[in-house]
Each structure stands twice: as C-alpha cells, then as structure tokens.
Amino acid sequence: MTAGTPHDDDGQPLGDPQQSVVGSPFSEPLELTVEARAHGWRIDHHLSRLFSNFSRALLQKAIAKQAVLVNGLPVKASRRLRVNDRITVRLPKDPDSRLPPEDIPLDIIDEDDAIVVINKPAGMVVHPGRGNYRGTLAGALQFHFDRLSEAAGRFRPGIVHRLDRDTSGVIVIAKDNQVHNRLSDQFQRREVKKEYRAIVWDSVEFDSDYIETYVRVDRRHREKMCVCQPGGNARQAVTFYEVIERFKGLTYVRLLPETGRTHQLRVHMQHIGHPIVADRPYGGRAKLRRSDLAARRAGDVSPLLPPAAEIGACVTNNVLISRQALHAFRLEFRHPQSGQSRTFEAPLPLDFQRTLDALHQTRH
C-alpha cells in the first residue's frame, strides 16, 4: 500500500481525490448524508435510487471518474455505505431523460420563498418510478414552480420526503438545495412530528400504545414490507397510536410514526391484527362498501370475506372508500430559514370523511 495514496476498503489505490472535474460534463456538487435505511447499500445502488433519471451505468462512470466522494475520498461503485457517511456527488449534466412538466392542479396549503406545503390527493405518485412516469407530483411541481431543489435529482424536484400513492395528505417541498438539506436533516434526526389518521379493522385493544419492530422488504412479494427479526437489511420501526373513536368492527385511530420506514404504518397495523381499511396488499380487500358496515353490525367481522349483499336489498352497496384509509393529517417542523416551529394540516379528504359519516350513521 503506497503511503499518501488513498485506498478503498479492499486496499486498492484510488488515485488523487483532488483531481479536478472542472470542465468535465458534471454539475455542481451536491452534499448528501446517508440515512439508516441505506446502511449497507452499494454507493451505485443508493445513487441510482436517489437519482432515478440516471442509469446505474451512467452513475458508475461518474464514480469511476471521481465525481463522487464519500467522506471526502473517491470510492469504487461497490463501496458499502454506513450511516452518516457524507456523500459529495457531481451528477452528469445530461441525464438519461428529463422529467416533463405536467399541468396538474395542486392543492397548496402554504407557500413562501423557501418551501411549498401541499395536500397530496390519493392516487398521485410522488415521483416517477417503475410503471409510473406520468401524472406524478414531481411532474406537477415542474409545471407550477420555476425554482425547486435538485438535491434528490431531476426526477424528484423539491421532493424531501414521500407519501405512498394512495395515501393523501401533507407533504413539504423544498425550493432550493440548502433548504432541502436542512429539512432532510430534520427528518433524519427524527425531529419532524408527523400525525396520520387511519380507519382500521376491528376493535383495537388498547386506547393507546406503541408498536416497535424491525421491518424489511418481503422476499416473496418485493412490493411489500414485512415485520422481521433484527439483523441484515432489517430496520427498526416505531409507531405510536391512539384511539380516536370506536365503531362496530372498526376503529378510527391517530398514528404517530417515530421512524419513517417504507409502508411502516400499513405493515404495523397489519402486524397487530388491525389492517387499515381498503388496503389490499396488507388488509385483503381493496374497497369498503356501505353493505360491509351492515355486515359488521350483523356480526360478520372478517375483513377478508366478500361484500355481504345478502344483508338486504334495502342496503345501498355503493363504495365508501377504494384506497387505504390513511391520511397524513399534520406535519410539524422547524422552518429551514427562520428556525421557527411550523405546523401544517390537511383536512380529511372526501372519501375518508364519507366513510366516517357512514360509520356514525350505521351506529344508530
């Protein structure tokens, strides 16, 4: 091993980390911090997930040309990341494709020079991914705003955090990279307070409690998460819950996630035996109908059974909600410029409120 020459974890020389990329086809550097969920990932894998409009091959070339540094040093594409590693990346100036702006209306809760807070509707994908390249929040943001952060890549303009496609509610958008990084740090340090509302199957046993597990991608169904034992790629997940109101066979709850794992609330409620209503991957059914409520009153308490049309012809069998009954109700964080605590709320959407109204009506 040559003294004064940086080496990778395998002892292989990496060359001069100060070699200039000025004049090369790379952008200005972006600073990123590795979060717990990316611990153990390869650097090329992590970057391809963050900057989905660049192929992994293109990012590997950038790594080979020392346009990517980890903790100030160049690395190989196979370098495994650790929590809190600092990544400096100069992205290729010409991505593999560009995100087209789309004229999609946005429900803006609040806006200033630094951030935009939006009430995302159910059914809208936050950023492009496999099979979802149009109709995204990212595309709508490109159309409505002249200036957005690029810290998460051109396919994710301004996107600091995300909500599942069929989860509605509050999401904050950053207008520049400095704002983006400050908000990201708050999420990473678990300083952001998030409150969700959900309607779940059956009567939750305790009025309030917390769920603490480890989760990972389900090996049999890669689009889902599952509870697992610690170790490997498993990540700790913690959710506090509180019952708001009880109905016959269903419960209206407040969910307060301490961590922010993929599908965390959905898999946690399934884990304790109370899957979120109309959450097909985790609850077994894709819709809730009025006749289902009548069936619950009649004593049919299985969320996996088909709709009970036999309850009576007088029962209107129209759909109340056809996506998971999960809504990001409140978001609280320090404003990235003023430092003052700000709280934003998104009112319950029509399908969610309609379901609650029907529950109140069938109670009598």
N, C-alpha and C positions, 0 to 999 in steps of 0.2 A: 504494500500500500504506500503510495507516494505521499510524503509529507506535504501539507499545504494544498493538496488537491482534494476537493470534496468527493466523497464516495457514497453510494447508496447503501441500503441495509445489507446487501449481499457482498459489499466490499468492492464493487465495480466503480472505476472512476467515471465521473460525470462531466468533467470539463470545467471551464471557468464560469461561475454563476453570475459574474458581472458582464459577461459577453452581451453586447448591446443588441437590442432588437429594433433600434431606431432605423427607420427606412424600410423595415420589413412589413409585410401585409398584416399587421396586428394592431388591435385597438389599444387605447389607453388602459392601464392596469386596473383590475377590479380586485378588491380585498374581500375575502370570504373567511368565515370561521366554521370549522367542521362541527356539526351538531352530533348528538349522541346516536341518532338514527343512522348516521353514515359511518359510524365507527367500524373499522374492519373492511370497508369497501375499497376497491381499487380506485386510484385517482381518476383514471379514464372513465370508469363506470359512473363515479359520482358526478363528474363534469357533464357527461352525456345526459344524465337525468336532469341536471340543473339547466343546461343549455340545449334543449331538445331540437332546436333548429340547426344544430351542428351534428354531423355524424360522428360516431366514436372514432372512425379512422381519421377524420379531419382533426379532432382533438388530440389524438395520439401523435399526429405530425407536429402540432403545436407544442406538445410536451417534449418531443424529441428535439425541437429547435429552442428549447429552454424558454419558451414563452409562458411556462407555468412553473411557479416556485412553491415549495411547501416549507414553511418556516424559514424562508429566505434562501433556500437551496433548490437547485434543479433536481428532478427526480425522474425515475422511469415510469412508464404507463402502468406498470404492475405494482407501484408503491401502494401499500395498505395505509389507510388513513387512521388517525387516532383522534379522539375527542379533543377539541380546542386547537387542533392544527390550524395554522394560518396559511391560507392559500392566496397567492397572488397570480392572477391569470390575465393574460393578454389574448383576447379572442381574435380569431381570424376576422378580418374586416368584411369579407364576403362570405356570409353564411350559405348553407346549402339551399336554403329557401327563405322567403320572407313571410311574415305574418300579415295578411291583407286586412286593412281596416274594414269593419262592418258596421253599417248604420243600424244598430240595435239600441232601442231605448234603454236608459239606465235610471234606476230609482236612487237618486243621490240624497243621502241623509245629511251630509255636511261636506264642505269643501273650503280649503284655504290654499295658501301658496305652497304648502308642504305636502298635504295629504288630501285624499278623497275617501270618504266613507260611503259605502254603497250597500243597499239592501238587495242582495242577490236573490233572484227568484229560483224556485225549484226547477230542475230541468236544464239549467245552464251550466255547462262545463266551464271551470275557471280558466284553464289554459289548454292548448291543443295537446293531444296525445293520440294513442293508437285508436284509429277509427273516429276521432272527434277533432276535426280540423276547422269546422265552420260553426258559427253560432256560439262562439265562446265569449266569456267575459273579456279575455285578453284582446280579442278582435274588436269588441265594442269600445274598449278603452283606447285603442289605437285611433279609432274614428273620432272620439269625443274630446281627446286631450292632446295638446301639442307637445307636452313635456311629461315624460314618465321615466322612472328609473330603469336602468338596464342591468342592474346588479344580478338579476336572476336570468338574464338572457333575453334575446329579442322576441322569443316566443312567449315570454312571461313579463311583459312590460308593466312595471309597477307592482307586480304580484309579490307580496311579502309572506302571506300565508294562504291557505286554501280551504275551501269547503267542498264536500262531496257534491257531485252533480245534482242529486235530488235533496240536498239539504239547503234550506233557504236561510237568509239572514245576513247579519252584519259582517262585512269584510272591509279591511282598510287597504288603501292603495298608496304607494309612495311616488312622489313626483320627481325625485332625484336620488342619486346613489347614496349620498350622505344620509338622507332621511331614511332610505331603505335599510342601510346598515344599522342605524340607531334603533329602528323598530325591530329588526331581526334580532339584535342583541337582547332586547326586552323579552321577545318570545323565547329565545334560547335560555335566558336566565329565569324563565317562568315567572316573570313579573307581570305579564299581561293577564288580567282576570277575564275569564270567558264564562258566560252563562248560556246554556241551551235549555229549551223547553222540549219535552217529548211526551207522547202518549204511548204507554206500553201495555202489553197484555197482562191480564190477571192482577191480583191484589198484591202489591209489594209488601213484604212482611213488616219492615221497619219504616218508621216515619222519616228517618234519615240515617245514613250510613256511608261508608266509603268502600270502594272496590279497588283492590291492589293486586295486580297480576303481572305476568310477563306475556308479551304478545309477539307474534311473528307471522310471516306470510304462510298461509295454509298450503302445504305441499301438494295436496290433492286438488285444490281449487285456487290457483295462483292469484285470482282476482279478489280473494277474501283474506281476512286475517283470522288468527285463532289464538286462544289462550294456550300457553305452553310453559314448560319448566325453564328456569333461568339457564343461561349459557348460550354459546354460539351467537347467532344473529338475533336472539331474543332481546326485547327492550322492555324495561319496566313501564307500566302504565297505571296511573292512579286517577280515579274518578270519585268525586263526592256527589251524593244525590240527596234530594229532599222531596218528600211527597207534597204536592200542592193540593190535590183533590182526588178522592177515590170514587169510582163508579162500579157498577156491577160487572166484574170481569175485566176492568181496565183501570189504569192509574195514570193520572196526569202528574208529571214529575219535573223538577228542576235539576239539571245536570251541570256540575261544575268540574270540568277536567283540569287536573293539575299538570298533566303531561299532554302532549299533542300528537299521539301516535295515529297512524292511518286507521280509519274506521273505529277508533277507540271506543266511542260511546256505544256504537252499534254492537260491537263484539262483547263489550262489558255487560250490557243489558241482556244479551242472549246468554251470557255466561251465568248470570244469577237467576235465569229462568224466566225473564220478563223481556222478551224481544220487543223492539219498537214496532208499533203497528204499521202494517203495509211495507215492511222492509223484507222483500222477498229473499235476498241472499241470507239473511240472518233470522228471519221470522217465519218463513214458509209460505206466506201469502203476499200477493202484490197489491191488494186493494182491501178497503174496508167499506162495506155497504150498510145501509140502514137495517136491512134484514139480519145482518150479523149481530147488531145490537139487540134486536128482538130475540135472536137465538141465545144470546148471553143471558137475557132475563129469564128465558125458558129453561136454563140450566145447562145448555151446551157450552162448555168452557174451553173447547180445544181450538186454538188459533189455526190449526193445520187442516181442519175439516173444510169442505166446500161450503159456499153460502147456503144458508138454510131457507130456501124458497118455500119449503113446506110449512113454514110458520104461519102462513096465511096470505090469501090474495090481497087483503087489505093493506099489507105492508109494502111500502114503496121500496123497490130494490135498487135505487139509484146509488151511485158511488159517492161516498163522502170524501175519501182521500185515496189517491192512487200512487203515492210515493211515500217513503219513510216519513213518519210523523215526527220529524226532528227539525228544529228551528234554532238558529244562532241568534238568541234574543238580545244579548248585551255583550259589549266589548269595552274594557276599561284599560287604558294605558297612559303613559306619560307622553305628552306631545313632544315629538322629536326636536322641535325648535325651542319652545317656551319652557319645557320641562314640567308644565302643569298637568295634573291628572285630568283626563277627559274620559267621559263615559258616553257611549252611543248605544241606542236601542233601535231595534227594528220591530214594528208591530207584527202580531201574528198574521200570517197570510190567510187568504180567504178559505182555502181547503182545510187548514188547521183549525181556524175558528169555527167553520161549519161543522167539523167533527165534534168539537167541544159543545157547540149548541145542541147537536143531536144527542149527545150523551146526557146533557141536562134535561132535554125533553123526554127521553126514554126512562129517566129516573122516576118520573111521576106516573 
